[in-house]
Amino acid sequence: MEKTHYCQSCGMPMEDSLYGTEKDGTKSPDYCSYCYQNGTFTGEMTMEQMIDFCATPMAEHQPGMTEEKAKEMMRQFFPSLKRWRQQ
Ligand SMILES: [Zn+2]
């Protein structure tokens, strides 16, 4: 079984069609197309802003998940992601 890859910016589980692109048009190995296109991040934001941004859709997609709980989980998970690790 293949290990699930997560976008190293927003933590979303990745599928083949979701990968972002590098400047030369190749697939980014790390980031999804929402976060990363043509070799740059689509928006400059802090980890906390990303957490706020993701909390609403995450809570909506998972039954029993509240926005507060989603944020809690992301605050644990995000510091291990490549984009936020050096902060
Ligand atoms: Zn992403």
PDB file of the backbone (N, CA, C, O) and the ligand in Angstrom, with CONECT records:
HET     ZN  A 101       1
ATOM      1  N   MET A   1       0.827  -1.218   0.000  1.00  0.00           N
ATOM      2  CA  MET A   1       0.000   0.000   0.000  1.00  0.00           C
ATOM      3  C   MET A   1       0.853   1.256   0.000  1.00  0.00           C
ATOM      4  O   MET A   1       1.871   1.327   0.689  1.00  0.00           O
ATOM      5  N   GLU A   2       0.445   2.218  -0.755  1.00  0.00           N
ATOM      6  CA  GLU A   2       1.217   3.435  -0.804  1.00  0.00           C
ATOM      7  C   GLU A   2       0.880   4.338   0.373  1.00  0.00           C
ATOM      8  O   GLU A   2      -0.276   4.456   0.781  1.00  0.00           O
ATOM      9  N   LYS A   3       1.886   4.953   0.892  1.00  0.00           N
ATOM     10  CA  LYS A   3       1.697   5.875   1.998  1.00  0.00           C
ATOM     11  C   LYS A   3       0.975   7.113   1.491  1.00  0.00           C
ATOM     12  O   LYS A   3       1.281   7.629   0.416  1.00  0.00           O
ATOM     13  N   THR A   4       0.023   7.579   2.269  1.00  0.00           N
ATOM     14  CA  THR A   4      -0.675   8.794   1.875  1.00  0.00           C
ATOM     15  C   THR A   4       0.255   9.996   1.965  1.00  0.00           C
ATOM     16  O   THR A   4       0.960  10.181   2.957  1.00  0.00           O
ATOM     17  N   HIS A   5       0.244  10.808   0.916  1.00  0.00           N
ATOM     18  CA  HIS A   5       1.001  12.048   0.951  1.00  0.00           C
ATOM     19  C   HIS A   5       0.071  13.188   1.319  1.00  0.00           C
ATOM     20  O   HIS A   5      -1.084  13.229   0.896  1.00  0.00           O
ATOM     21  N   TYR A   6       0.582  14.098   2.100  1.00  0.00           N
ATOM     22  CA  TYR A   6      -0.189  15.267   2.448  1.00  0.00           C
ATOM     23  C   TYR A   6       0.489  16.485   1.859  1.00  0.00           C
ATOM     24  O   TYR A   6       1.717  16.568   1.819  1.00  0.00           O
ATOM     25  N   CYS A   7      -0.308  17.422   1.408  1.00  0.00           N
ATOM     26  CA  CYS A   7       0.256  18.686   0.956  1.00  0.00           C
ATOM     27  C   CYS A   7       1.073  19.273   2.101  1.00  0.00           C
ATOM     28  O   CYS A   7       0.593  19.353   3.232  1.00  0.00           O
ATOM     29  N   GLN A   8       2.307  19.683   1.808  1.00  0.00           N
ATOM     30  CA  GLN A   8       3.197  20.178   2.851  1.00  0.00           C
ATOM     31  C   GLN A   8       2.948  21.647   3.178  1.00  0.00           C
ATOM     32  O   GLN A   8       3.775  22.300   3.813  1.00  0.00           O
ATOM     33  N   SER A   9       1.807  22.153   2.742  1.00  0.00           N
ATOM     34  CA  SER A   9       1.416  23.513   3.111  1.00  0.00           C
ATOM     35  C   SER A   9       0.086  23.516   3.846  1.00  0.00           C
ATOM     36  O   SER A   9      -0.033  24.114   4.916  1.00  0.00           O
ATOM     37  N   CYS A  10      -0.933  22.839   3.269  1.00  0.00           N
ATOM     38  CA  CYS A  10      -2.266  22.884   3.880  1.00  0.00           C
ATOM     39  C   CYS A  10      -2.665  21.562   4.527  1.00  0.00           C
ATOM     40  O   CYS A  10      -3.710  21.488   5.173  1.00  0.00           O
ATOM     41  N   GLY A  11      -1.853  20.516   4.369  1.00  0.00           N
ATOM     42  CA  GLY A  11      -2.136  19.255   5.051  1.00  0.00           C
ATOM     43  C   GLY A  11      -3.220  18.405   4.412  1.00  0.00           C
ATOM     44  O   GLY A  11      -3.652  17.407   4.989  1.00  0.00           O
ATOM     45  N   MET A  12      -3.655  18.793   3.236  1.00  0.00           N
ATOM     46  CA  MET A  12      -4.687  18.026   2.551  1.00  0.00           C
ATOM     47  C   MET A  12      -4.124  16.714   1.992  1.00  0.00           C
ATOM     48  O   MET A  12      -3.030  16.709   1.428  1.00  0.00           O
ATOM     49  N   PRO A  13      -4.859  15.598   2.142  1.00  0.00           N
ATOM     50  CA  PRO A  13      -4.404  14.349   1.514  1.00  0.00           C
ATOM     51  C   PRO A  13      -4.343  14.520   0.002  1.00  0.00           C
ATOM     52  O   PRO A  13      -5.284  15.033  -0.603  1.00  0.00           O
ATOM     53  N   MET A  14      -3.253  14.097  -0.605  1.00  0.00           N
ATOM     54  CA  MET A  14      -3.033  14.364  -2.015  1.00  0.00           C
ATOM     55  C   MET A  14      -3.491  13.224  -2.911  1.00  0.00           C
ATOM     56  O   MET A  14      -3.308  12.046  -2.605  1.00  0.00           O
ATOM     57  N   GLU A  15      -4.094  13.615  -4.028  1.00  0.00           N
ATOM     58  CA  GLU A  15      -4.364  12.677  -5.103  1.00  0.00           C
ATOM     59  C   GLU A  15      -3.569  13.158  -6.308  1.00  0.00           C
ATOM     60  O   GLU A  15      -3.121  14.304  -6.352  1.00  0.00           O
ATOM     61  N   ASP A  16      -3.400  12.285  -7.270  1.00  0.00           N
ATOM     62  CA  ASP A  16      -2.578  12.619  -8.435  1.00  0.00           C
ATOM     63  C   ASP A  16      -2.945  13.939  -9.096  1.00  0.00           C
ATOM     64  O   ASP A  16      -2.069  14.699  -9.507  1.00  0.00           O
ATOM     65  N   SER A  17      -4.232  14.206  -9.198  1.00  0.00           N
ATOM     66  CA  SER A  17      -4.672  15.394  -9.916  1.00  0.00           C
ATOM     67  C   SER A  17      -4.503  16.663  -9.094  1.00  0.00           C
ATOM     68  O   SER A  17      -4.719  17.763  -9.601  1.00  0.00           O
ATOM     69  N   LEU A  18      -4.123  16.522  -7.841  1.00  0.00           N
ATOM     70  CA  LEU A  18      -4.080  17.682  -6.953  1.00  0.00           C
ATOM     71  C   LEU A  18      -2.723  18.340  -6.834  1.00  0.00           C
ATOM     72  O   LEU A  18      -2.605  19.403  -6.224  1.00  0.00           O
ATOM     73  N   TYR A  19      -1.702  17.733  -7.400  1.00  0.00           N
ATOM     74  CA  TYR A  19      -0.369  18.304  -7.234  1.00  0.00           C
ATOM     75  C   TYR A  19      -0.216  19.632  -7.957  1.00  0.00           C
ATOM     76  O   TYR A  19      -0.696  19.809  -9.077  1.00  0.00           O
ATOM     77  N   GLY A  20       0.468  20.569  -7.289  1.00  0.00           N
ATOM     78  CA  GLY A  20       0.775  21.853  -7.910  1.00  0.00           C
ATOM     79  C   GLY A  20       1.886  21.714  -8.935  1.00  0.00           C
ATOM     80  O   GLY A  20       2.377  20.613  -9.185  1.00  0.00           O
ATOM     81  N   THR A  21       2.282  22.835  -9.527  1.00  0.00           N
ATOM     82  CA  THR A  21       3.286  22.795 -10.590  1.00  0.00           C
ATOM     83  C   THR A  21       4.493  23.664 -10.281  1.00  0.00           C
ATOM     84  O   THR A  21       4.388  24.704  -9.630  1.00  0.00           O
ATOM     85  N   GLU A  22       5.642  23.210 -10.764  1.00  0.00           N
ATOM     86  CA  GLU A  22       6.868  24.003 -10.668  1.00  0.00           C
ATOM     87  C   GLU A  22       6.923  24.979 -11.843  1.00  0.00           C
ATOM     88  O   GLU A  22       6.093  24.922 -12.751  1.00  0.00           O
ATOM     89  N   LYS A  23       7.923  25.883 -11.811  1.00  0.00           N
ATOM     90  CA  LYS A  23       8.060  26.890 -12.871  1.00  0.00           C
ATOM     91  C   LYS A  23       8.097  26.286 -14.264  1.00  0.00           C
ATOM     92  O   LYS A  23       7.545  26.847 -15.210  1.00  0.00           O
ATOM     93  N   ASP A  24       8.755  25.132 -14.383  1.00  0.00           N
ATOM     94  CA  ASP A  24       8.887  24.510 -15.698  1.00  0.00           C
ATOM     95  C   ASP A  24       7.698  23.602 -16.050  1.00  0.00           C
ATOM     96  O   ASP A  24       7.735  22.878 -17.046  1.00  0.00           O
ATOM     97  N   GLY A  25       6.663  23.649 -15.237  1.00  0.00           N
ATOM     98  CA  GLY A  25       5.454  22.892 -15.555  1.00  0.00           C
ATOM     99  C   GLY A  25       5.431  21.472 -15.013  1.00  0.00           C
ATOM    100  O   GLY A  25       4.429  20.773 -15.156  1.00  0.00           O
ATOM    101  N   THR A  26       6.518  21.039 -14.394  1.00  0.00           N
ATOM    102  CA  THR A  26       6.516  19.704 -13.813  1.00  0.00           C
ATOM    103  C   THR A  26       5.725  19.718 -12.504  1.00  0.00           C
ATOM    104  O   THR A  26       5.454  20.767 -11.921  1.00  0.00           O
ATOM    105  N   LYS A  27       5.374  18.534 -12.078  1.00  0.00           N
ATOM    106  CA  LYS A  27       4.565  18.377 -10.885  1.00  0.00           C
ATOM    107  C   LYS A  27       5.394  18.649  -9.633  1.00  0.00           C
ATOM    108  O   LYS A  27       6.516  18.160  -9.505  1.00  0.00           O
ATOM    109  N   SER A  28       4.843  19.421  -8.727  1.00  0.00           N
ATOM    110  CA  SER A  28       5.509  19.614  -7.437  1.00  0.00           C
ATOM    111  C   SER A  28       5.349  18.349  -6.594  1.00  0.00           C
ATOM    112  O   SER A  28       4.248  17.810  -6.481  1.00  0.00           O
ATOM    113  N   PRO A  29       6.449  17.878  -6.004  1.00  0.00           N
ATOM    114  CA  PRO A  29       6.324  16.664  -5.189  1.00  0.00           C
ATOM    115  C   PRO A  29       5.707  16.943  -3.820  1.00  0.00           C
ATOM    116  O   PRO A  29       5.328  16.006  -3.116  1.00  0.00           O
ATOM    117  N   ASP A  30       5.600  18.209  -3.433  1.00  0.00           N
ATOM    118  CA  ASP A  30       5.250  18.529  -2.042  1.00  0.00           C
ATOM    119  C   ASP A  30       3.914  19.223  -1.841  1.00  0.00           C
ATOM    120  O   ASP A  30       3.275  19.055  -0.803  1.00  0.00           O
ATOM    121  N   TYR A  31       3.484  20.008  -2.836  1.00  0.00           N
ATOM    122  CA  TYR A  31       2.355  20.893  -2.571  1.00  0.00           C
ATOM    123  C   TYR A  31       1.198  20.686  -3.547  1.00  0.00           C
ATOM    124  O   TYR A  31       1.390  20.257  -4.685  1.00  0.00           O
ATOM    125  N   CYS A  32      -0.002  21.000  -3.073  1.00  0.00           N
ATOM    126  CA  CYS A  32      -1.184  20.853  -3.924  1.00  0.00           C
ATOM    127  C   CYS A  32      -1.366  22.087  -4.807  1.00  0.00           C
ATOM    128  O   CYS A  32      -0.718  23.114  -4.605  1.00  0.00           O
ATOM    129  N   SER A  33      -2.243  21.967  -5.774  1.00  0.00           N
ATOM    130  CA  SER A  33      -2.424  23.049  -6.740  1.00  0.00           C
ATOM    131  C   SER A  33      -3.137  24.255  -6.128  1.00  0.00           C
ATOM    132  O   SER A  33      -3.081  25.349  -6.689  1.00  0.00           O
ATOM    133  N   TYR A  34      -3.804  24.074  -4.988  1.00  0.00           N
ATOM    134  CA  TYR A  34      -4.423  25.229  -4.333  1.00  0.00           C
ATOM    135  C   TYR A  34      -3.351  26.113  -3.692  1.00  0.00           C
ATOM    136  O   TYR A  34      -3.481  27.336  -3.646  1.00  0.00           O
ATOM    137  N   CYS A  35      -2.296  25.471  -3.202  1.00  0.00           N
ATOM    138  CA  CYS A  35      -1.254  26.186  -2.468  1.00  0.00           C
ATOM    139  C   CYS A  35      -0.130  26.669  -3.367  1.00  0.00           C
ATOM    140  O   CYS A  35       0.498  27.685  -3.070  1.00  0.00           O
ATOM    141  N   TYR A  36       0.137  25.970  -4.449  1.00  0.00           N
ATOM    142  CA  TYR A  36       1.396  26.141  -5.162  1.00  0.00           C
ATOM    143  C   TYR A  36       1.192  25.977  -6.657  1.00  0.00           C
ATOM    144  O   TYR A  36       0.753  24.925  -7.122  1.00  0.00           O
ATOM    145  N   GLN A  37       1.514  27.029  -7.411  1.00  0.00           N
ATOM    146  CA  GLN A  37       1.399  26.969  -8.868  1.00  0.00           C
ATOM    147  C   GLN A  37       2.559  27.707  -9.503  1.00  0.00           C
ATOM    148  O   GLN A  37       2.973  28.762  -9.021  1.00  0.00           O
ATOM    149  N   ASN A  38       3.088  27.149 -10.593  1.00  0.00           N
ATOM    150  CA  ASN A  38       4.211  27.768 -11.326  1.00  0.00           C
ATOM    151  C   ASN A  38       5.382  28.124 -10.427  1.00  0.00           C
ATOM    152  O   ASN A  38       6.020  29.160 -10.612  1.00  0.00           O
ATOM    153  N   GLY A  39       5.665  27.274  -9.459  1.00  0.00           N
ATOM    154  CA  GLY A  39       6.859  27.460  -8.646  1.00  0.00           C
ATOM    155  C   GLY A  39       6.713  28.423  -7.478  1.00  0.00           C
ATOM    156  O   GLY A  39       7.685  28.671  -6.766  1.00  0.00           O
ATOM    157  N   THR A  40       5.524  28.970  -7.266  1.00  0.00           N
ATOM    158  CA  THR A  40       5.346  29.858  -6.111  1.00  0.00           C
ATOM    159  C   THR A  40       4.059  29.527  -5.356  1.00  0.00           C
ATOM    160  O   THR A  40       3.124  28.946  -5.908  1.00  0.00           O
ATOM    161  N   PHE A  41       4.039  29.903  -4.105  1.00  0.00           N
ATOM    162  CA  PHE A  41       2.822  29.734  -3.329  1.00  0.00           C
ATOM    163  C   PHE A  41       1.758  30.706  -3.829  1.00  0.00           C
ATOM    164  O   PHE A  41       2.061  31.849  -4.173  1.00  0.00           O
ATOM    165  N   THR A  42       0.539  30.253  -3.866  1.00  0.00           N
ATOM    166  CA  THR A  42      -0.546  31.090  -4.394  1.00  0.00           C
ATOM    167  C   THR A  42      -0.866  32.243  -3.453  1.00  0.00           C
ATOM    168  O   THR A  42      -1.398  33.265  -3.888  1.00  0.00           O
ATOM    169  N   GLY A  43      -0.554  32.096  -2.187  1.00  0.00           N
ATOM    170  CA  GLY A  43      -0.774  33.194  -1.250  1.00  0.00           C
ATOM    171  C   GLY A  43       0.245  33.155  -0.142  1.00  0.00           C
ATOM    172  O   GLY A  43       0.579  32.094   0.384  1.00  0.00           O
ATOM    173  N   GLU A  44       0.740  34.342   0.209  1.00  0.00           N
ATOM    174  CA  GLU A  44       1.658  34.411   1.342  1.00  0.00           C
ATOM    175  C   GLU A  44       0.827  34.454   2.611  1.00  0.00           C
ATOM    176  O   GLU A  44       0.011  35.359   2.790  1.00  0.00           O
ATOM    177  N   MET A  45       1.022  33.506   3.474  1.00  0.00           N
ATOM    178  CA  MET A  45       0.319  33.562   4.741  1.00  0.00           C
ATOM    179  C   MET A  45       1.107  32.854   5.831  1.00  0.00           C
ATOM    180  O   MET A  45       2.025  32.078   5.566  1.00  0.00           O
ATOM    181  N   THR A  46       0.722  33.146   7.053  1.00  0.00           N
ATOM    182  CA  THR A  46       1.374  32.491   8.182  1.00  0.00           C
ATOM    183  C   THR A  46       0.673  31.156   8.428  1.00  0.00           C
ATOM    184  O   THR A  46      -0.396  30.883   7.881  1.00  0.00           O
ATOM    185  N   MET A  47       1.294  30.347   9.252  1.00  0.00           N
ATOM    186  CA  MET A  47       0.690  29.063   9.589  1.00  0.00           C
ATOM    187  C   MET A  47      -0.684  29.261  10.229  1.00  0.00           C
ATOM    188  O   MET A  47      -1.624  28.522   9.937  1.00  0.00           O
ATOM    189  N   GLU A  48      -0.791  30.253  11.093  1.00  0.00           N
ATOM    190  CA  GLU A  48      -2.070  30.495  11.777  1.00  0.00           C
ATOM    191  C   GLU A  48      -3.148  30.922  10.779  1.00  0.00           C
ATOM    192  O   GLU A  48      -4.307  30.527  10.905  1.00  0.00           O
ATOM    193  N   GLN A  49      -2.766  31.720   9.796  1.00  0.00           N
ATOM    194  CA  GLN A  49      -3.737  32.123   8.767  1.00  0.00           C
ATOM    195  C   GLN A  49      -4.194  30.923   7.941  1.00  0.00           C
ATOM    196  O   GLN A  49      -5.365  30.814   7.578  1.00  0.00           O
ATOM    197  N   MET A  50      -3.256  30.030   7.651  1.00  0.00           N
ATOM    198  CA  MET A  50      -3.596  28.825   6.909  1.00  0.00           C
ATOM    199  C   MET A  50      -4.564  27.948   7.713  1.00  0.00           C
ATOM    200  O   MET A  50      -5.498  27.363   7.165  1.00  0.00           O
ATOM    201  N   ILE A  51      -4.316  27.874   9.013  1.00  0.00           N
ATOM    202  CA  ILE A  51      -5.196  27.089   9.878  1.00  0.00           C
ATOM    203  C   ILE A  51      -6.605  27.674   9.877  1.00  0.00           C
ATOM    204  O   ILE A  51      -7.586  26.940   9.759  1.00  0.00           O
ATOM    205  N   ASP A  52      -6.705  28.997  10.008  1.00  0.00           N
ATOM    206  CA  ASP A  52      -8.018  29.647   9.957  1.00  0.00           C
ATOM    207  C   ASP A  52      -8.723  29.354   8.638  1.00  0.00           C
ATOM    208  O   ASP A  52      -9.918  29.060   8.595  1.00  0.00           O
ATOM    209  N   PHE A  53      -7.938  29.445   7.559  1.00  0.00           N
ATOM    210  CA  PHE A  53      -8.460  29.265   6.214  1.00  0.00           C
ATOM    211  C   PHE A  53      -8.996  27.842   6.007  1.00  0.00           C
ATOM    212  O   PHE A  53     -10.009  27.649   5.335  1.00  0.00           O
ATOM    213  N   CYS A  54      -8.323  26.865   6.579  1.00  0.00           N
ATOM    214  CA  CYS A  54      -8.682  25.458   6.368  1.00  0.00           C
ATOM    215  C   CYS A  54      -9.749  24.950   7.336  1.00  0.00           C
ATOM    216  O   CYS A  54     -10.409  23.948   7.060  1.00  0.00           O
ATOM    217  N   ALA A  55      -9.920  25.625   8.453  1.00  0.00           N
ATOM    218  CA  ALA A  55     -10.788  25.090   9.507  1.00  0.00           C
ATOM    219  C   ALA A  55     -12.237  24.928   9.048  1.00  0.00           C
ATOM    220  O   ALA A  55     -12.881  23.923   9.347  1.00  0.00           O
ATOM    221  N   THR A  56     -12.746  25.928   8.317  1.00  0.00           N
ATOM    222  CA  THR A  56     -14.148  25.875   7.907  1.00  0.00           C
ATOM    223  C   THR A  56     -14.441  24.705   6.964  1.00  0.00           C
ATOM    224  O   THR A  56     -15.323  23.899   7.259  1.00  0.00           O
ATOM    225  N   PRO A  57     -13.718  24.588   5.828  1.00  0.00           N
ATOM    226  CA  PRO A  57     -13.984  23.425   4.962  1.00  0.00           C
ATOM    227  C   PRO A  57     -13.728  22.089   5.650  1.00  0.00           C
ATOM    228  O   PRO A  57     -14.434  21.111   5.403  1.00  0.00           O
ATOM    229  N   MET A  58     -12.721  22.051   6.509  1.00  0.00           N
ATOM    230  CA  MET A  58     -12.413  20.797   7.196  1.00  0.00           C
ATOM    231  C   MET A  58     -13.562  20.396   8.120  1.00  0.00           C
ATOM    232  O   MET A  58     -13.943  19.227   8.164  1.00  0.00           O
ATOM    233  N   ALA A  59     -14.106  21.346   8.847  1.00  0.00           N
ATOM    234  CA  ALA A  59     -15.230  21.061   9.748  1.00  0.00           C
ATOM    235  C   ALA A  59     -16.462  20.656   8.953  1.00  0.00           C
ATOM    236  O   ALA A  59     -17.230  19.793   9.379  1.00  0.00           O
ATOM    237  N   GLU A  60     -16.644  21.279   7.803  1.00  0.00           N
ATOM    238  CA  GLU A  60     -17.813  20.959   6.973  1.00  0.00           C
ATOM    239  C   GLU A  60     -17.748  19.551   6.396  1.00  0.00           C
ATOM    240  O   GLU A  60     -18.771  18.887   6.226  1.00  0.00           O
ATOM    241  N   HIS A  61     -16.524  19.104   6.095  1.00  0.00           N
ATOM    242  CA  HIS A  61     -16.383  17.814   5.422  1.00  0.00           C
ATOM    243  C   HIS A  61     -16.372  16.630   6.356  1.00  0.00           C
ATOM    244  O   HIS A  61     -16.537  15.492   5.918  1.00  0.00           O
ATOM    245  N   GLN A  62     -16.180  16.883   7.649  1.00  0.00           N
ATOM    246  CA  GLN A  62     -16.099  15.768   8.571  1.00  0.00           C
ATOM    247  C   GLN A  62     -17.195  15.862   9.619  1.00  0.00           C
ATOM    248  O   GLN A  62     -17.228  16.796  10.420  1.00  0.00           O
ATOM    249  N   PRO A  63     -18.087  14.887   9.604  1.00  0.00           N
ATOM    250  CA  PRO A  63     -19.175  14.882  10.577  1.00  0.00           C
ATOM    251  C   PRO A  63     -18.619  14.863  12.001  1.00  0.00           C
ATOM    252  O   PRO A  63     -17.678  14.123  12.289  1.00  0.00           O
ATOM    253  N   GLY A  64     -19.187  15.658  12.876  1.00  0.00           N
ATOM    254  CA  GLY A  64     -18.759  15.671  14.263  1.00  0.00           C
ATOM    255  C   GLY A  64     -17.570  16.573  14.527  1.00  0.00           C
ATOM    256  O   GLY A  64     -17.177  16.764  15.678  1.00  0.00           O
ATOM    257  N   MET A  65     -16.989  17.136  13.462  1.00  0.00           N
ATOM    258  CA  MET A  65     -15.825  18.012  13.613  1.00  0.00           C
ATOM    259  C   MET A  65     -16.293  19.453  13.777  1.00  0.00           C
ATOM    260  O   MET A  65     -17.100  19.942  12.987  1.00  0.00           O
ATOM    261  N   THR A  66     -15.793  20.122  14.788  1.00  0.00           N
ATOM    262  CA  THR A  66     -16.066  21.544  14.921  1.00  0.00           C
ATOM    263  C   THR A  66     -14.859  22.319  14.410  1.00  0.00           C
ATOM    264  O   THR A  66     -13.773  21.758  14.260  1.00  0.00           O
ATOM    265  N   GLU A  67     -15.051  23.607  14.142  1.00  0.00           N
ATOM    266  CA  GLU A  67     -13.926  24.413  13.682  1.00  0.00           C
ATOM    267  C   GLU A  67     -12.824  24.471  14.727  1.00  0.00           C
ATOM    268  O   GLU A  67     -11.640  24.429  14.394  1.00  0.00           O
ATOM    269  N   GLU A  68     -13.218  24.569  15.990  1.00  0.00           N
ATOM    270  CA  GLU A  68     -12.230  24.613  17.063  1.00  0.00           C
ATOM    271  C   GLU A  68     -11.390  23.340  17.113  1.00  0.00           C
ATOM    272  O   GLU A  68     -10.173  23.381  17.291  1.00  0.00           O
ATOM    273  N   LYS A  69     -12.076  22.209  16.953  1.00  0.00           N
ATOM    274  CA  LYS A  69     -11.377  20.925  16.989  1.00  0.00           C
ATOM    275  C   LYS A  69     -10.465  20.767  15.769  1.00  0.00           C
ATOM    276  O   LYS A  69      -9.355  20.246  15.877  1.00  0.00           O
ATOM    277  N   ALA A  70     -10.939  21.218  14.628  1.00  0.00           N
ATOM    278  CA  ALA A  70     -10.112  21.175  13.418  1.00  0.00           C
ATOM    279  C   ALA A  70      -8.847  22.008  13.616  1.00  0.00           C
ATOM    280  O   ALA A  70      -7.754  21.584  13.243  1.00  0.00           O
ATOM    281  N   LYS A  71      -9.002  23.188  14.202  1.00  0.00           N
ATOM    282  CA  LYS A  71      -7.837  24.050  14.450  1.00  0.00           C
ATOM    283  C   LYS A  71      -6.861  23.405  15.419  1.00  0.00           C
ATOM    284  O   LYS A  71      -5.648  23.452  15.215  1.00  0.00           O
ATOM    285  N   GLU A  72      -7.389  22.809  16.461  1.00  0.00           N
ATOM    286  CA  GLU A  72      -6.546  22.088  17.419  1.00  0.00           C
ATOM    287  C   GLU A  72      -5.672  21.054  16.702  1.00  0.00           C
ATOM    288  O   GLU A  72      -4.458  20.995  16.899  1.00  0.00           O
ATOM    289  N   MET A  73      -6.327  20.242  15.867  1.00  0.00           N
ATOM    290  CA  MET A  73      -5.619  19.184  15.150  1.00  0.00           C
ATOM    291  C   MET A  73      -4.552  19.761  14.229  1.00  0.00           C
ATOM    292  O   MET A  73      -3.435  19.248  14.157  1.00  0.00           O
ATOM    293  N   MET A  74      -4.904  20.826  13.532  1.00  0.00           N
ATOM    294  CA  MET A  74      -3.945  21.415  12.584  1.00  0.00           C
ATOM    295  C   MET A  74      -2.763  22.048  13.308  1.00  0.00           C
ATOM    296  O   MET A  74      -1.639  22.027  12.807  1.00  0.00           O
ATOM    297  N   ARG A  75      -3.019  22.613  14.495  1.00  0.00           N
ATOM    298  CA  ARG A  75      -1.899  23.213  15.251  1.00  0.00           C
ATOM    299  C   ARG A  75      -0.890  22.153  15.674  1.00  0.00           C
ATOM    300  O   ARG A  75       0.292  22.451  15.842  1.00  0.00           O
ATOM    301  N   GLN A  76      -1.349  20.923  15.844  1.00  0.00           N
ATOM    302  CA  GLN A  76      -0.438  19.825  16.172  1.00  0.00           C
ATOM    303  C   GLN A  76       0.293  19.334  14.919  1.00  0.00           C
ATOM    304  O   GLN A  76       1.477  18.996  14.956  1.00  0.00           O
ATOM    305  N   PHE A  77      -0.446  19.306  13.823  1.00  0.00           N
ATOM    306  CA  PHE A  77       0.006  18.654  12.601  1.00  0.00           C
ATOM    307  C   PHE A  77       0.865  19.574  11.722  1.00  0.00           C
ATOM    308  O   PHE A  77       1.861  19.130  11.151  1.00  0.00           O
ATOM    309  N   PHE A  78       0.487  20.828  11.615  1.00  0.00           N
ATOM    310  CA  PHE A  78       1.129  21.731  10.665  1.00  0.00           C
ATOM    311  C   PHE A  78       2.624  21.981  10.916  1.00  0.00           C
ATOM    312  O   PHE A  78       3.392  22.087   9.960  1.00  0.00           O
ATOM    313  N   PRO A  79       3.048  22.076  12.185  1.00  0.00           N
ATOM    314  CA  PRO A  79       4.495  22.329  12.377  1.00  0.00           C
ATOM    315  C   PRO A  79       5.395  21.232  11.822  1.00  0.00           C
ATOM    316  O   PRO A  79       6.600  21.443  11.678  1.00  0.00           O
ATOM    317  N   SER A  80       4.837  20.070  11.510  1.00  0.00           N
ATOM    318  CA  SER A  80       5.651  19.008  10.911  1.00  0.00           C
ATOM    319  C   SER A  80       5.678  19.108   9.392  1.00  0.00           C
ATOM    320  O   SER A  80       6.423  18.370   8.747  1.00  0.00           O
ATOM    321  N   LEU A  81       4.897  19.989   8.812  1.00  0.00           N
ATOM    322  CA  LEU A  81       4.866  20.139   7.356  1.00  0.00           C
ATOM    323  C   LEU A  81       6.038  21.011   6.890  1.00  0.00           C
ATOM    324  O   LEU A  81       6.490  21.912   7.595  1.00  0.00           O
ATOM    325  N   LYS A  82       6.503  20.711   5.693  1.00  0.00           N
ATOM    326  CA  LYS A  82       7.707  21.345   5.160  1.00  0.00           C
ATOM    327  C   LYS A  82       7.609  22.886   5.121  1.00  0.00           C
ATOM    328  O   LYS A  82       8.571  23.582   5.447  1.00  0.00           O
ATOM    329  N   ARG A  83       6.459  23.396   4.727  1.00  0.00           N
ATOM    330  CA  ARG A  83       6.356  24.848   4.578  1.00  0.00           C
ATOM    331  C   ARG A  83       6.486  25.580   5.910  1.00  0.00           C
ATOM    332  O   ARG A  83       6.975  26.710   5.941  1.00  0.00           O
ATOM    333  N   TRP A  84       6.067  24.972   6.990  1.00  0.00           N
ATOM    334  CA  TRP A  84       6.006  25.658   8.285  1.00  0.00           C
ATOM    335  C   TRP A  84       7.122  25.243   9.221  1.00  0.00           C
ATOM    336  O   TRP A  84       7.273  25.821  10.297  1.00  0.00           O
ATOM    337  N   ARG A  85       7.890  24.269   8.836  1.00  0.00           N
ATOM    338  CA  ARG A  85       8.855  23.680   9.741  1.00  0.00           C
ATOM    339  C   ARG A  85       9.925  24.666  10.225  1.00  0.00           C
ATOM    340  O   ARG A  85      10.349  24.612  11.380  1.00  0.00           O
ATOM    341  N   GLN A  86      10.358  25.570   9.331  1.00  0.00           N
ATOM    342  CA  GLN A  86      11.475  26.434   9.739  1.00  0.00           C
ATOM    343  C   GLN A  86      11.021  27.650  10.533  1.00  0.00           C
ATOM    344  O   GLN A  86      11.860  28.430  10.982  1.00  0.00           O
ATOM    345  N   GLN A  87       9.736  27.831  10.715  1.00  0.00           N
ATOM    346  CA  GLN A  87       9.271  29.013  11.460  1.00  0.00           C
ATOM    347  C   GLN A  87       9.420  28.847  12.970  1.00  0.00           C
ATOM    348  O   GLN A  87       9.073  29.753  13.728  1.00  0.00           O
TER     349      GLN A  87
HETATM  350 ZN    ZN A 101      -2.073  22.561  -0.184  1.00  0.00          ZN2+
END
